[in-house]
Amino acid sequence: MKDYHMFCRQCQETAGCTGCTVSGVCGKKPATAALQDGLMYSVTGLAELLTMVREQGLPVEERLNDLVAEDLFITITNANFDDDRIRQQILMTQREKAGLTESCPELAAAAKAEALSPAARWTAEEVAHPAMGLLTGEDEDVRSLRELIVYGLKGMAAYRKHAGALGYREESLDAFLQRALAAAAKSQSAEELTALALETGKYGVEAMALLDRANTETYGNPEITKVDIGVGNRPGILVSGHDLRDLEQLLEQTEGTGVDVYTHSEMLPAHYYPAFKKYTHFAGNYGNAWWKQREEFEAFHGPVLLTTNCLVPPLESYKDRVYTTGAAGFPGCRHISEGPDGRKDFSELIRKAQVSAPPKELERGTITGGFAHSQVFALADQVVEAVKSGAIRKFVVMAGCDGRSRSREYYTEFAKALPKDTVILTAGCAKYRYNKLDLGDIGGIPRVLDAGQCNDSYSLALIALKLKEIFGLEDVNDLPIVYNIAWYEQKAVIVLLALLSLGVKNIHLGPTLPAFLSPNVAKLLTEQFGIGGITTVDEDLKLFFS
């Protein structure tokens, strides 16, 4: 095994499409990577202990379920670069493990008999363990499947945490997440891990359904909305990330302050929810996908709130006005924590915004979205008639993530080159590659239907299942739908596993297949599920429309 300073290959832009070994392409340093490995090792042990607690018929405290989800979320790509915060999280997790072992006789006996894994027995007030890291174990196929599962669980934890912020939880979901995390770390065959990966996808569907219910029951069903992409003449606060509860609290606290609130990147779909439309100072969307934030945050002039992952290490010129909350963190940036009452105090951001210049205008106009499952179901008759008449030949699912690499220009060119009788179904920040193009409509149906954030890919699955029902088909793969999905990080992994669990086949991923897929695992996904990569726009159009 090579002696790497660090090893990380969980995102699409990993160095050389093989793994970051010196420093993360995302900006993560080796020390931070080591701490994240330590946190993953510690929380894996906690998950094993909590699984054993359930097996004893004992309840698990909600705060421990929350801790597991937050630990996983912190290690997602571009979420947290703050070594001190990660170190504190490790020590907190270690203390909880020690407390559990001491308070439960069965766990204490298992620990004494060394019937627990080393990760579960590790309760010392330390932040590193010699057995942590991805490259433990010799079988590359087993390692590959473990990574596939663990990255899916990280994405699931993110969705579970957002739902939990709105008071929506499911014990069965937490129980599976913890059981699977513990199981993936143990010695298992490739066949057993393959089954666990598909089970992870099944629970991924449940996690997305829970979050969809949390969002829609709290804020209403998304509706067709034109979102302003220009700027006003008042100072503003820019909100990026995914957490709608954070946005809601900020909107409540900025009313009457003379400050406008703008969304950035994955927060754009907040404009589609009816509950947010009552805020007259909810001004519009500023900028594009996460990777452009350095130039866009610089131009915004006001404070920026990062509610989740997708943080690019900020430039010194604007670092003093970047704030993080939730799982996000960066050294030198102010972190806003939740108070004992569950609320967050954004007064510091508001004061800073009030003395800031208005945002610099980047563009003008509007973009239209809000095509989540409820809205599309309302248009079902119109859509079905367009399909039956031949006006719509195919739907093309182009959901997923955007990224920095020039190869992602493929998705813009692919959208431009699609036949005029096709409709794009999208969710996630991949849409910024084509959501401002003038692609027209088909009989009043826009050719780009944006369902929302990456977690709203659940809407795309529901739409497919609804069309299968309407057309009386036996197999979802008989629908006139093709899948050409861009991926970047771990929430895209759980979406992929969720689609596979629903029986969807022939999904194409790009710009590259995940580096953590070993040749044998990639072959398995290709042969069993038809997973493929992308080539050129012309060749892929021939493939999809032959």
C-alpha positions, 0 to 999 in steps of 0.5 A: 500500500502506498504511503499517502499523506492523505487519500480521498476519492469520494467526489467526481473531481478527485485528482487524476480521477483516481484519488487526492493524495497530497491535498484535496482538489476541493481545498481539503488539507491532509490534516483535515482529511485525517480528522475526517477519517477519524470522525468516520471511524469514531461514528462507525463505532457509535453506529455499531453500539447503537445497533446493539442497543436496539437489539437489546430492545432498548430505545435510542435517544434522539440526540444520538441519532442526530449526532450520527447524521451530523457526523456523516454530514460534516464529512461530505465533500465541501462541507467542513474544513474547520479542524477545531470543529471536527476535532470537537465532533470526534471527542463528543462522539468518543464521549458518547461511545464511552457513556453508552458502553458504561451504562449498558451491561451488555455493551460493557461485557461485549467490550471486555470480551472484545466482541465489539469491533476496534472502532466500537471499543475505541473510546479514548479522548483522542482524534486519531486511530491507526486503523482508520482510512479508506485503504485498510483491507486488501480486496479492492472490490470489497473496499469499492463496495464499502465506499459505495455504501458509505457515500450513499449513507452520507447522502442519506444522512444529509437528507435525514438531517434536513428533515429533522430540522423541520421535526420530521424523523423516522426511527426505522431510517436511523436504525438502518443508517446506523446498522448499515454503517456498522455492517459496511465496516465489517468483514463481508463478501462482495455479494453481501455488500452488493445486497447492502448497497441495494438496501441502502438505495431502498432506504434512500428512497424513504429518506427522500420521501421523508424530506419531501414530506417535511418540506411540502407539509411545512412550506407547501407544494412547489409551484411554477414560479418565475425567479428574478436573477437581477438585483435591487438597490438595497443591501442583501444577504446571500444564502447558499446550500440546502437547508430551508429551515435556516432560510426561513429563520433568516427571512423572519429576522430580516423583515423590516430591516431594509435588507434583501435576501437572495438565494445562491446555487442549490437554494434557488428552489426555495422560491418555488415554495408558497410559504416563502412568497409572503416575504417581499424582501425575498429578492431573487437568485444571485449567480450560478452553481457552487463552484463560481462562488469566489467571483460571485461572493466577491461581487455580492458585497454583503454577507453570505450564509452557507447552510450546508456543503458546497463551500469553496475555501473563501478568498481573504477579500471576502472571508470576513463576511462568510458565515457558516451554520449546521454541518458547514464550517471553515476556519476563520469564518463565524459559525452560527450555532443553534440556541437551546430553543432550536433557533439561530440568531442571525443578527450579526449578518443583518448588521453587517448587511445594513452597512454593505453596498448593494450587490453588483448586477451579474445578469438580468431576467428570470428563470422558471422552476417549480416542477416538482411532482405535485405540479407535474401531476397537475399538468398530467393530462397535458403531458400525457396528451403531448406524449400520445400525440408525439409532440413529446418524444422523450424525457431526458433526466439531466439531474445531479451536480455541477462542477469546475471541470471543463468537461462539464460543458458537455451538458450545456452542449447536450441540452442545446443539441437535444431534439426539439421534441424532448423535455429535460427533467432536472434537479440539483445544481447541474441545471445551471449548465442549461437553465438559462438557455432559451430552449422554448416549450412544447405546447406550453410545457417548458422544455426544462422542468426543474424539480428543485434541489438534488434531494428533490430527485425524488420528484423525478422518480415519482413522475416516472412511476406516475407515467408508468401507471398512467400508460399502464406499463409493467416496467418503468424502463419502458417509458420514453425516458433516458437518464444522463446524470452529472454527479459530484458528491455523496448526495448524488450517490444516494440518488443513484442507489435509490434509482437502482432500488426502484428498478431504473436501468441504463443510467449514464453518469458523467463526466467520469464514473466514480473513482471508487468503483473498482473494475469488477464493481463497475462491470457488475453495475454495467452488466446488472443495471446498464450503468454507463458513462458518457462520450461525446454529444453526437455519439450519446445523442445517437445512443439515446435516440436511435 
